[in-house]
């Protein structure tokens, strides 16, 4: 059975340097969690070393993307050329290994018009199968009017947007996640909890704002089994009566316009619940390489031993990704 991972990250030295130059107010502190040399080396490798790691962890293909916060924390003048450079570097890696690599574009959302142009270039000229976005751009979530042309372009191109977490706003962090030592504050606000709430809020805002009524063909992907929204979907559906008449329910909109991956969370109850809530055709696979790293084939073992039919295993492992991302 073929395995395709949809949340598999890389970085460029130039983008990493630009992000590290940001002052305290703009710096994404989740970057402090992955400063070890092994993770950094794996992020920067788009060649033979990554192919060897793919064999060890059990992936046949990676859909590669720049990790959080990508260019979304940068000034527009830096974001645009660095996004283009990262995409060109990824395109070269895909050309070198077209049977192993595919790509999600990095978009310079601090310049919304440039982000539209870059998405179009990456899909039409470089052959990418969508884009990954990392939460907010400054304080603006993806439902902000500035990004409507970008959402329209993704819908017109027929490619999904993968909505990845970013650190919550600093004002939110100060109230919700601080009061402990600095390292604990950081983990609490990032992968320990805050990341996932913030990404889930971003997804719900798209629904509440009527984005999918405006762009009925638009599709998004959420990692970490749906960034809390999937498991609380019936609760979130209490928003529905307050929406304008004629709008889809929150639950229907989520099930029709979102797909989910596990992002390397190998927990069987989450997998089975995601299938029950979303339907088998909207559950895809991801290992969150290199941040979740199991070079013992666990990525394959987890799904191959799950109590699912062979047909359903194959849908999650590769079939759903091939259909949604139009991978051959």
N, C-alpha and C positions, 0 to 999 in steps of 0.2 A: 504494500500500500504506500502510495506517495504521500509525503507530508510537506505542506507549504506553510511557512510561518509569516504572519502579516505584521508583527511588531518586532522587528529585528533592526537594531540601530547601528549607526556609524556616526563619525564626526570628521570634520576637516581641521587641520591645525590652525588655519586662518580664522575660522569661525570660533573655535575654542579660545583663541587668543583674544578676539574681539569681545567675547562674553566675559572673559576674566578681567578685562580692562574696565568694565562697568563699575560705577561707584556703588556704595552700599544701598542707595535707594532703588536702583534698577537691577542689581545683581540677583540672579536666581540661586538661592542658597541650596537648592537640591543638588546643584553641581558639586557641593562639598562632600556629598555622600559617596561619590564615585571617583575619588582622586587616586585610588591605588593604581600602581603601575600596570597590573594585569588588565584591569578594565579599560584603562586608557589605551593600551596597546591593541586590545581587541576592537575597540571602537574605531581606531584609525586604519585598521587593516581591511582592505577591500580586495585582497588577492588570495594567494595560495594558503596562507595561514587561516583565513576565514573558511575556506573550503574544507580544510582539515577539521576545523571546529564543527562545521555543519555535519560532517560525517559522524563525529563523536556524539553530538547531541541528538542526531536523528532527523535532520531536516534535509529534504531533497532540494527545496527552493526557499530562498529568503526574499521577501518583498522589503527592500531596504529603505530606511528613512533616517534622517538626522534626528538625534535625540533632543529632548526638551532642554531649553526653551527655543532651540533653533534660532531663527532670526527675529522672532517676535518681540524680543526684549531690546532690540537695537534701534538706533536712530535710522530713519529711512535711507540716508546717504550711505550707510554701511550695510543695511539689510539687503538692499537690491543687488549689489555686486557679489556679496557673499552667498546669497541664495543661488544666484546664477552659477557661481563657481562650484558650489556643492552639487548642484544638479548636473553640471557638465562632468564633474568627477565621477558621479554615480553612473551617468550614461556610459562613460568609458569602461567602468567595471562591468556593466551589463553587456556591452559589446564583447568584452573579453570572455565572459562566461554566460552566454545567453540561456543556457540550459539550467543554470543555478540561481541567477539573480534576476529580480524585477525591481521596480522602483516606485516609491511615493515621492512626489515633488516636495521640495522645501519652498515655501512661499514667503515673500517679503511683505507680510501684511501691514507693517508700519507705513507702507505706501500702497494703499488698496488698489489703485489703478495698475501699478506695476505687478501686484500679485495676480491680477486677472491675466495680464499678458504672459507672466511666467507660467501659470498653469496651462494656458493654451499652448505655449511653446513646448512645455515638457510632455504634454499628451500628444500633440500633433507631430512634433519634430523628433522628440527623443523617445517616444513610445512608452512613457510612464503610464501607470494604471490608476492614477489618482494622486492625492496629496495628503500629507499629514500636517495637521494644525495642532498647536499646543495651547489650548485654553484661550486666554485673553491676549489681546494686543494692548498693552498698557492696562487701562481699566475697562476696555471695551470687549465685551463678549462677542461671539460670532454673529449674534442676531442684530448687532448694531447696524443702522442703515448704511454705514460706510462699506459694509461687506456684502450688501445685497448683490452688487454686480458679480462678486466672486462666487457666491452661491448660485446665481443664475448661470454663470459660465460652467461650473461643475455639472449642473443639471443638463445644460445643452450638450456638453461633451460626453455625458453618460458615464462619468467616473465618480467613484465615491470619495468622500473626505473622511479620513481617520482622525477622530477627535481625541487627542492624547492629553493627559493631565499636565498642569503647570502649578507652581506654588500658588496658594491663595493670596489675595491682596494683603499687603503688609498690615493694614488696619484690621483686617479680619484675623490675621495671625496673632496680632497683639492681644486680642480679646479671647480668642478660642484656644490658641495653641502655645502660649508662652506662660512663664511663671515657673519653669523648671530650668535645668542647666541647658546650655546652648545646644549641645548635641541632641538632647532629648526633644527640645523645642522643634528642632529641624526635622527630625524623623517623624514626629507627631504631625507636623504640618505638611509633610511630603507623603511618602508611601505608606506611613503608618495610619493615616486617616485623611488629612486635609486635601491631598491631591484628588482623591476619588470623589469627595463631595463637590469640589469645585468643578471637576469635569462633568459630573452629573447635573449640576446646576446649569452649566453651559448647554447641555443637551436639552434640558427641560425648557430653557429660555427660547430655544429655537422653535419648539412646539408651541409654547404660549404666544410667541410673537407672530405666529401664522406663516412661518417660512415655508412650510410644506404645502400650504394652500396656494401660495404664490408660485412654488416650484415643485409640482407634484412628482417630478421624476428624480428629485434629489435623494441621494442615499448617503448615510453616514455609518461609520463603524466606531464602536466604543470597545476599549479593552477592559481588562480586569472584571470580566463577566458582566459588563454593563454599567460600571462606575456607580454602583448602588441603585441606579434607577430601576433596573430589571427586577430586583428583588423587592422593591417597594412600589411597583408600578400601580397596583390597585389602590394604594394610598395616594399616590400622585394623581390618580384619576379623579380625586375630589376637586381638582382644579376645573374639570370639564364644565360643570354647570355655570361657571363664571365666564366662559369663553363666549364670543359672539355666536348668535344663532346660526346653525348650519355648519359649524366647524366640526371636524372629526374629534372624537374623544382623545384625551391624552394617551390612553392605553392603546387605542387603535393606531394612532399616529406613530407611536414608538414602535409598535410591532411591524408596521408597514414601511418605515423609513430608516430603521436602525438594524444593524447586525452587531453581534458581540463576539469577542475573542476572550480567551482566558489569560493572556499575557503571562504565561508561565506559572499561573496559580493552579497547581495540580491537585485539586480537591474535588473528589467525585461528587459530593452533594451539590456543589456549585454547578458542575457540568450538567447534571441531571435536571437541576432546577432551571438552568438557562434553556435547556431543550423544551421543558414543559411550558415555560413562560413565552419564549420567543418562537418556538417551532424549530424543527430540525434544520430547515433551510436557511436559518439566520444565525447559526452558530458556526464560527470559524476557528482557526487555530493560530496560536502565536506563542513564542517562548520568551519574549522580552530579552533577547540576547543583546549585550553580554551581561546585563544586570542580574538576571536569573540564569545561572550557569550550572548545568548538570551534564558533564561530558560522559555520561554513562548510558545514554540512550533513553533517559526517563521520558523525554518528550514523546517518543513512540510508545513506550511501555504503558504510559498512563492511558492513552486512548485505546490501544490494542487490547487492554485488559478490562476496559469499561464494559458494563453489561448492556451493550448495544448490538444491533444487527450489523453484519459486515457492510451492508449498504449504508447504514447511518454513520458508521465509523468513516467510511470513505467520503461521505458528504462533508463531514467536519474536517477531515484530514486534508482534503484537496478539492473536492467537487464544488463546494459552495464558493470557495475562493476563485476557482477557475471561471465560474459563471459570473460572479459579481464583478471581478476585475478583468474579465475577458482575457484570461490567460490561456495560451495554447499549450 
